[in-house]
Amino acid sequence: MFDVIVIGGGPAGISAAVYLKRFKLDVLVLMKDYGSLGKTDHIENYYGFPEPMTGTQVVDNGVRQARRLGIDVKREEVLNIDNADGFVVKTTQGEYLAKTVLLATGSSRPNLQIPGFQDFIGKGISYCAICDGFLYRKKAIGLLGEGEFMAEELEVLKNFSPNITVFTHGKPLIAHVEGANVVTSPVRRLEGDELLRRVLTDEGTFSVDVLFVAVGTPSATDFALRMGAFIENNVISVDDKFMTNIPGLFAAGDCIGGLSQIAKAVSDGAHAALHINKFLRSKPS
Ligand SMILES: Cc1cc2nc3c(=O)[nH]c(=O)nc-3n(C[C@H](O)[C@H](O)[C@H](O)COP(=O)(O)OP(=O)(O)OC[C@H]3O[C@@H](n4cnc5c(N)ncnc54)[C@H](O)[C@@H]3O)c2cc1C
């Protein structure tokens, strides 16, 4: 069992991992891609950069730095976290156990540019099958997504209804889907009255009682929702020790809001590491 699993290999996650390793803790970093920094090729406002760097260079340097210090950094997408006896982190490749988890997965879920989408959040649009699935027993369930995250949610939803339609919203279906209809054309509009009622696509109009959203990969807020961690304004709520309301579950960087900058993410990561170390040392072994 790891002392800490850090989910995210950006400035917050790697900074935390470097400190955690120095505390002689057994740490694993799981990351899927370049995060926010993959979207920029010009960073010049971070301390110690005499010349601008691309975002991917910054991330690659961070990962190299961590590995040089002996930190295990794996490129794996995290799909789910369970907290039973410790934390079980499920990825596309396997499962890992840890005493604590640090969420450093960057900014939260994208706002989908589908007309009507904003109108039905909380009124037929849900982000969590395990939280809300039972409300839709034997109902017409829509599920938006295309990959392993969607497939995970589908397995949960199958317990509640045989009537499920997966909408990939124009993306190719990546995951294997059984026991659900699949519509691959783009979703053009969501319609309803006070509640969501219909999903309109080029393949036709589909009546739904709910649309679960599991696009791409799960974000920190998706993990938090499933575990019952508090979220406010789409960011994870943490206390002054960077811990969520779930003991042992910490969060840092863009996923907890505030200034979206490398400097702040690095600072969060370092502070979270200090508090994780104290948390672990305070526990009877
Ligand atoms: C276009 C653009 C330009 C920017 N320019 C600047 C700038 O000039 N200066 C500056 O200071 N800041 C800049 N920023 C902001 C900066 O990129 C972020 O504030 C910073 O990267 C946040 O760090 P983070 O570690 O919290 O998250 P991120 O850097 O986003 O890292 C998130 C990590 O989580 C991982 N992850 C997410 N989900 C999963 C999952 N399910 N499984 C496994 N891993 C997962 C990702 O792979 C990634 O490794 C810019 C951002 C953008 C979008």
The ligand as a MOL file (V3000), in Angstrom:
LIG
                    3D

  0  0  0     0  0            999 V3000
M  V30 BEGIN CTAB
M  V30 COUNTS 53 58 0 0 0
M  V30 BEGIN ATOM
M  V30 1 C -3.8320 28.2730 -22.4000 0
M  V30 2 C -3.2770 28.3770 -21.0040 0
M  V30 3 C -2.1920 29.2030 -20.7620 0
M  V30 4 C -1.6630 29.3080 -19.4680 0
M  V30 5 N -0.5910 30.1240 -19.2700 0
M  V30 6 C -0.0530 30.2150 -18.0300 0
M  V30 7 C 1.1070 31.0370 -17.8000 0
M  V30 8 O 1.6410 31.6780 -18.7030 0
M  V30 9 N 1.6090 31.0790 -16.5320 0
M  V30 10 C 1.0500 30.3880 -15.4880 0
M  V30 11 O 1.5530 30.4670 -14.3770 0
M  V30 12 N -0.0370 29.6080 -15.6780 0
M  V30 13 C -0.6020 29.5050 -16.9200 0
M  V30 14 N -1.7130 28.7280 -17.1220 0
M  V30 15 C -2.3510 28.0580 -15.9590 0
M  V30 16 C -1.5960 26.7920 -15.5320 0
M  V30 17 O -1.4740 25.9380 -16.6470 0
M  V30 18 C -2.3470 26.1070 -14.4050 0
M  V30 19 O -2.6870 27.0320 -13.3960 0
M  V30 20 C -1.5190 24.9820 -13.7800 0
M  V30 21 O -1.0760 24.1040 -14.7920 0
M  V30 22 C -2.3530 24.2340 -12.7460 0
M  V30 23 O -1.6170 23.1520 -12.2840 0
M  V30 24 P -2.3410 21.8420 -11.7130 0
M  V30 25 O -1.2460 20.9260 -11.3160 0
M  V30 26 O -3.3580 22.2150 -10.7110 0
M  V30 27 O -3.1660 21.2510 -12.9420 0
M  V30 28 P -2.6820 20.8060 -14.3890 0
M  V30 29 O -1.4230 21.4510 -14.7720 0
M  V30 30 O -3.8660 21.0060 -15.2760 0
M  V30 31 O -2.3820 19.2450 -14.2230 0
M  V30 32 C -3.4260 18.3530 -14.0740 0
M  V30 33 C -2.8610 16.9290 -14.0860 0
M  V30 34 O -3.8980 16.0150 -13.7340 0
M  V30 35 C -3.8810 14.9260 -14.6370 0
M  V30 36 N -5.2200 14.3180 -14.6770 0
M  V30 37 C -6.4210 14.9320 -14.8280 0
M  V30 38 N -7.4140 14.0100 -14.7830 0
M  V30 39 C -6.8060 12.8030 -14.6010 0
M  V30 40 C -7.2840 11.4730 -14.4950 0
M  V30 41 N -8.5950 11.1800 -14.5400 0
M  V30 42 N -6.3740 10.4750 -14.3550 0
M  V30 43 C -5.0330 10.7350 -14.2910 0
M  V30 44 N -4.5310 12.0050 -14.3880 0
M  V30 45 C -5.4090 13.0060 -14.5430 0
M  V30 46 C -3.4220 15.5360 -15.9340 0
M  V30 47 O -2.9190 14.5220 -16.7760 0
M  V30 48 C -2.3370 16.4880 -15.4310 0
M  V30 49 O -1.1420 15.7540 -15.2450 0
M  V30 50 C -2.2470 28.5870 -18.4000 0
M  V30 51 C -3.3320 27.7420 -18.6410 0
M  V30 52 C -3.8520 27.6390 -19.9220 0
M  V30 53 C -5.0200 26.7190 -20.1780 0
M  V30 END ATOM
M  V30 BEGIN BOND
M  V30 1 1 1 2
M  V30 2 1 2 3
M  V30 3 2 2 52
M  V30 4 2 3 4
M  V30 5 1 4 5
M  V30 6 1 4 50
M  V30 7 2 5 6
M  V30 8 1 6 7
M  V30 9 1 6 13
M  V30 10 2 7 8
M  V30 11 1 7 9
M  V30 12 1 9 10
M  V30 13 2 10 11
M  V30 14 1 10 12
M  V30 15 2 12 13
M  V30 16 1 13 14
M  V30 17 1 14 15
M  V30 18 1 14 50
M  V30 19 1 15 16
M  V30 20 1 16 17
M  V30 21 1 16 18
M  V30 22 1 18 19
M  V30 23 1 18 20
M  V30 24 1 20 21
M  V30 25 1 20 22
M  V30 26 1 22 23
M  V30 27 1 23 24
M  V30 28 2 24 25
M  V30 29 1 24 26
M  V30 30 1 24 27
M  V30 31 1 27 28
M  V30 32 2 28 29
M  V30 33 1 28 30
M  V30 34 1 28 31
M  V30 35 1 31 32
M  V30 36 1 32 33
M  V30 37 1 33 34
M  V30 38 1 33 48
M  V30 39 1 34 35
M  V30 40 1 35 36
M  V30 41 1 35 46
M  V30 42 1 36 37
M  V30 43 1 36 45
M  V30 44 2 37 38
M  V30 45 1 38 39
M  V30 46 1 39 40
M  V30 47 2 39 45
M  V30 48 1 40 41
M  V30 49 2 40 42
M  V30 50 1 42 43
M  V30 51 2 43 44
M  V30 52 1 44 45
M  V30 53 1 46 47
M  V30 54 1 46 48
M  V30 55 1 48 49
M  V30 56 2 50 51
M  V30 57 1 51 52
M  V30 58 1 52 53
M  V30 END BOND
M  V30 END CTAB
M  END
